[in-house]
Amino acid sequence: MYDASLGRTDGIGYKDERIGPFRHGETGLAVLPLTLMECYLFAEAGHDPKKALKLALKWMNHAEKNSVPFTILWHQRMFNEEEFPGYAWVYEEILKESKNREADFLKCDEIYKQLKSSDVKI
């Protein structure tokens, strides 16, 4: 029904400038573009948690301004503070900021169902 794997493999932000959900021409699948993945976020921020948070919030603002989902991929292993210091803190801050903005917290299948039942063309 949908694919949520479209993302950049060299950084954060949207691949091919496709910021919102769309339907793939060949497969007909709805595509929910990935905004950021933690490993690229931290790489772009020089592994500085405060810079990583600032970048994440920049992309959150971009998604909000364009009325598209802000989708993140945070692997479970990144919560190991010894191996990945600051990653858990950034994730928690993203969640706090999302809550402050009264964001909806949805799984991809919920986004898909919501889009399918709305006027949004995907």
C-alpha angles and dihedrals in degrees: 000000000000144000121216099178101089106117142122119280093201104049146329128303131058126323113236089358089282099147102165137047116285140167117256109237099220102038101028089225118145108242121212105194119224114237100195145350120207098237093057092041091057093042091055090047093052088247090293109140094209092051090045090054091048090053092047091052090049089058092043088055090048092052092046092048091051095041094237130129117274101222124187134183114209115174117220093235090063089074089072098109094196093056099032108028114197097011095106091047092054091048091050091049091051089053092047092050091047090052091048088054090050091240123176113245106215138167116232093257089054091052089050093050091047092051092045092055094045135072091260110119111229 
